Amino acid sequence: MERQGLETAGCGHRASLPTRPPLPPNPAGHATYIVGGAVRDALLCARPKDWDVVTGADGAAVAALFPRRALCVGARHPVVLVRPPTGRAFGPRTTEVSFLGGAGAAAAGLAAGAGVPAAAALAASAAGRDFTVNALFYDPITKGVHDPLGVGVADARARVLRSVGPARASLDADPGRVLRAARLAARCKLTLDPDLDRAAAGAAAGVAALNRGRVSAEVAASLAHGAARPTLALYARWGLLDVLLPPLARVGGAPAWRGRRAEPGAGPGWAAIDALDAAATLPAPAPTAVWAFAVAAPLVAARVADAVARGPSPSDLPADAFVIGAVRTALDEVGGPMAVVPRAARGAAAARAASHLRRAAGDDRWTPVFDGVHQWRGELVAAGWGRGGCGQVARRAGAPASAAHAESPPKAGTGAAATSTAAVIAATVAAFYAAQT
């Protein structure tokens, strides 16, 4: 088992994890580590977004340390969710505490007892994780990284996404891991291990059988944070568009994955995806209505092109009404059987597009995502279509004709973005220490 400092991962600076040791060695005989995504992001020079902790204590002991702030969940793989001291609800700043070794360690008789847990217990915990870059443990005492598999830090340094164990077996055990692979490779610009790439190309059937809520959450996490183009490129590469967003698969022109990046989509409408990625940043993701419109845009562009080709007829809607009607139809289609776009967000996206069409210029950072509506109206008018009719369609979409944007981006300085995540985890672990002393 390797143990190295975070500064050795090739990032050029120390990772943004707690720098002062908030715990004495093994409080009450239980070692505690930060694990998973926070360590991975620190090694990849990204700001950690969420914090998971693994400990040698049991669930009852952890819950007792945080009265009225802890919630035990999960039957097969139990974890304890701990709210920060200032939080009233479980949300983005919740710390997830799991147990060292998990089911694999328990089966091997490797329960973490007093003193530093056995290397075998850490290895058992790492062996149950999805990717090698997620199987790393940060020790807040030594400020070093434990790498039980011996390849996690090297893979992070080389920016390679590799399964723990054979990729086919890993994805068969949990098909949702292929969605996570797309998200991590796209957002962190990682090279795919060939074994994982091959296995992912055969995982579509497993994804189709997943719980819709889980799929919707994974898709939203992938598309709303500035990596929609590479995510869609990976979906297309692995045949997942046919399952998740069938209309996009049929319209064609999806972005193509090349190494660690994706080439732009070919054809009208895909520019909205690039505008979305340019505007979306952490920790303020794109509102659902915004990324839903961007995903629907290639379908709208295709409908407008067909309408321009056939020309208007006496019974045709005016250009504005046709555009918003096409937006509504496309949003319903991308919602699809997997329900990746919630119904409420479809109405909000159509209303926002109608509001944008009535104005020559927008008023927020998401304006470029919706600029296609002006282009589509211009193409229809140039082909002989009349103008007007936008307000009526907006009312059908569930918003008054005078409605402004139906879904506003979060204001700076409020919510989760206003609190330092590093301070939250430091306070949480410090509370763990205080309760033990």
N, C-alpha and C positions, 0 to 999 in steps of 0.2 A: 504494500500500500504506500503510495507516494503522499508526501505532504509538502506543499510549496506555498510561498507567499503569493498574494494576489498580484504583486508587482512583477512576477516572473512570467506572466501569461502573454507578454508581448504587446500590451496595450499602450505602453508609453506613459502611464500614470497609474497611481493607486486607485483601486476601485472605490466607489462611493458606498461602502459598507461601514458599519460602526467602527471607528478607529480606536476608541478607548474600551478596554475590556470591561463590560458591565457585569461580568460574572466572575466569581472566584473559581478555581479549578473544581469541577464536579460538585456543585452545591448539593447537599444531602445525598451525595453519592451518585448523582445522575449527571452525565455529560449532556450538553445541549449544543446543537449546531444549527446554523442557517444553511438551508439546502435548496437545491433546484434552481428555479428561474432567476432568483436574485443573484446567486453566485455566477450562473451562466452569463447574465447580462453584464455583470461587473467585469468578467473576463473578456467580454466582447466589446468593451468600451461603451456600453449603453447604460442609461440610468435604470436601475432596478425599479420595476413597476409594482411588484407584489412580493410578499415576504412569507416564506414557509420555514417552520422550525421543526427539527426532529430531536427527540429527547429520549433518554433512557428511563425516565419516569413513566408510570402508567397513566391512563386517562383520568382515573379518579383523583390522583395526586395533582395532575395539572389543573383540572377543573376546580379543585379546592383552593388553588393558589389565586384564582381570579373569580371570586364570588360575584354573581350577578353579571359577569362579563364573559362567561364561558358557555359554550354550547357543544355538547357531544353529538356527533352525527356519524352515520355510516355503520352498517352492520357487518358487511364483509371486510371493509377496510376502514375501521373507525379513526376519526380525527377529532380534535377539539378546536373549535373556532373561538378566537379570543378577540373581543372588541378592544380598541384603544381606550384609555381611561376617559377621554372626553367624548367618545362616541355613544350614541343612543341606539344604534341599530347596526346589524351586521352588513357590511358593504365593502367598498374597494380597499379600505384600510384595515380590514380584518386580517389577523395573523392566523394561519392554519398550522396547528401543531400535530404532527404525526409521531409515530413511535418507532424507535430505533430497531431495525431488523424486520419489523412487520411480520406478516404471516410466515415468510420464508425463514426468518431467524427463529421464530417460535417452533416451527416444525423441526428445525435442526438443533433445538435445545440451546439456543444462543441468546437467551434473555439477557438484557443489559442489567447487570447487578451493580454493586458498589464499585467505585473506582472507575478508571477509564474503560469503556466498553471494549470487548475483544475486537481485533481487526476483522474477525470473521463475521461479527454482527454488522459492522459497517458494510462489509462486502455483500452480505445478504440483503441489506436495505438497498444498496446500489443496484444489485442484480434485478430487483423488481421494478426499476424505473424504465422509462421509455427510450431515452437517448443518452448517449455517453456524456454530452455536455450538461445534462440535467442530473447526473449521478455524482455530483461534487458536494462536499461538505465543508463549510467555512467555520473554523474554530474561532470564536470571538476572544478567546484567551490568548492564543498564540498568534492570531491574525494570519493563520495559514490555511491552505486548502488541502483537505484530504481527498485523494483520488483513488478509491479502492480498486477500480477497474484498471488503473494504470494508463488509460488512454484519453480520459476526459479533458484534462488540461491541454494535452497535445492537440486534440481535435478542436478545442476552442481556439488555440493559437493558430491552427491551420484553417479555421473557419469551415469545418466539415461537420455535417449532420449525419450521425451514424446511430443505428439502433443498438440497444444493449442486447447482445445475442443475435441469432439469425433474424433478419428483418421479417421474413415471411411468418415465422412463428409469433413474433411480437405483434404484427398487425392482425393476425388471425385471433390472437388472444383479446385484442381491443382494437377494432377497426377505426375507432375515433382517433387513434394515433396518427393516421394518415392525414387527417385534417390539421392536427397539431403540427405535423411535419411541414405541411404547406405553409402554415402560419409562421413557424420559426425560420424556415428557409427564406421566405419572402421578406419578413421584417428584419431579419439579421443578416441578410445577404450571405447565406451559407451555401457551400458546395454540397451536393447530395452524394453520399456514399453510393456506389453503383448497386450494392445489394439492396439498399433501401429504395432506390429509384425503381429497380425492377419489381420489388414487392408491392410498392405503392401503385404501380400500373395495373395490378390485379386485385385491388382492394375495393373497387366500386360497389360490388354486390354487398359486401359487409357494411359499407357506409349507408347504403339504402335501407338496411335493417336497423339502423341506430334510432334511438329516441329522437323525435323531431325537435324537442326543446334543446337537447344537447347540440344537435346539428346547427340549429339556428344561432345558438350562442357562439359556436366556433366560427361560423361564417361571418357573423357580425364582428367578432374580435379580429378577424383577418382583413376585412374590407374597410373598417372604419379608422384605421390608424396609419394611413399613408403608404400601404403596400398592396393596394387593390390590384394593380396591374400584374405584379409578379405572382400574387395569389391566384388570379384567374388563369395565368399562364400555366401554373402547376396543375390546377384543376383540369385544364384542357389536356395537358400532357398525360395525365393519369386516367383520363376518361371520366372524371368526376363531374364535369359540366353536364353530362347526360343525366346524371342523378340529381344534382343540386340545382342546376339552372338550365333545364333542357332547351328553352327558347334561345339562349345564348349559343348553345352548341349548334342549333339549326341555322342561326343567322350567319355563322362563320366569321372569320377574321379575328379570332381571339388572339391575344398576345402570345408570343412564343418564348419559352424558357431557354435561355442561353447561359450556361455556366451558373453564375450567381445572380443574374439579372434577367429581365424580360424585355423583349422588343415591343414597340407599340403595336396596338391592334391595327389590323388592316381593314379599312372601310369606315364609312361615316358613323358617327355616334361614339366611337371608342375614345374620342378626345375628352369626353366627360370623365372617364376613368382617370386619365392623366391629370385633369384639373382637380379631381378629388384628392389624388395622392399629393399634389402640390400644396393643397390647403390643409390637409389633415396632419395634425402633430400630436405628440404625447405631451402632457397627460389629458388633452382635450380632444377626444376623438370626434369624428364627424357624426352629427345626428343621424338617426336611422333613416329619416326621410331624405336626407342628402345622398347617402350612399345608395339607397334604394333607387333614386332617380338615376344616378350615374350608371348603375347596372342595367336599368331599363333603356337607357339612351340608345344603344345600338339597335334595339327593336323598333323604337320610334323612328329612327333615321331610315330604317328599311321600309317602314310603312309610308313615310313621306316620299321616299324615292319611287315607290310603286304608284302613289297618287299622282305625282308629277308626271310619270310616264304615261298614265292613261288620260290625264287631263280632267278638268272639272266637268260635272254634269249639272243640270238644273236642280237636281235634288241634293247635291252635295252641301255639306256644312261650310260656313265660311272658314278661312284658313286658320284663324285663332282657335275656333272650336274644334276643328279637325286635329290640330296639334295636341290640345289638351285631352281630347278623346283618345288619341293614340297613346298619350302618356298613361292614362288610366288603364287602358287595355294592356299595355306592356307591363305595368306594375302588377296587375293581376296575374299575368303569365309568369313573371319571374318569382312571384310568391310560390306558385307551383305546389306539387304534392308534398314537398318537404317543408313547406311553410317557412322558407328562409327569410321572407319579408313579412312582418306582422301586418295584419289587415289595417290597423289604425295608421301605421306608417305609410301605407299606400295612399290613403286619402290625404294625409298631410303632405306627401310628396307632390301629388297632383295639384293641391291647393297652392303649394309654394311655387310650382312651375307656372300656374296661371297668374299668380301675383307678379312673378318675374316678367312674364310676357307683357303685362300691362305697363311696365316701366322700361324706359330705355336703359337705365343703369341700376344696378343693385346697390345694397348698402351694407354688405358684410363680406367676410372672407370666402363664403361659399358661392358668391355670385358667379364666378367663372364656370362652376359646375353646371349651372342652368343656362349658360349663354346659348346653347344649342337651340333653344326654343325660338330665338330670334332668327337664327339661320334657317330653321325649318319653315317658319312662316314666310320668310323672304323667298324661299324656293317655290312655295305654293303660290304666292302672289305673282311671282314672275311667270308662272305657268298658267295664269289666268284665274286663279281663285280669288274670291272676295275676302275682305278682312272683317274682324269683329266676331262676336259670339263667345268670347272667352269667359265672361262673367257667368253665363248660364251653366257652362260646364263646370266652373269652379264651385257653384252652389251644389251641383249634383255630387261633387267630390266630398261634400260635407263641410264646406267653409263658405262664409259670405263673400260676395264679389269684392268687397273692400278689404278683405282679410290681408294682413301682412303675413310674413313668414309664419307658418304654423308651428314650426319647431325651431327655437332659437338656440344658438350655441351657448355653452356655459360662460358666464361672465368671469373675467380674470379675477383672481383673488378670492374666489368662493369655492365651497365644496372641498373635495378631496385634494384638488390642485393647490389649495392654500396651505396645506400642512405638509411638512417635510416627512416623507415616508421613512427616511433613515431615522429621524427623531422618534417616530412612532415605534419602530422595532426596537430601538435602543431603550425606550421607556418601558416597552413590554418586557424585554429581557431583564431590565433593571428591577421591575416588579417581581419577576421570578426570583431574582437574587434576594430582594428585600424580604420576601416571604419565607426564605429559607434560613435567614440569619436571625 
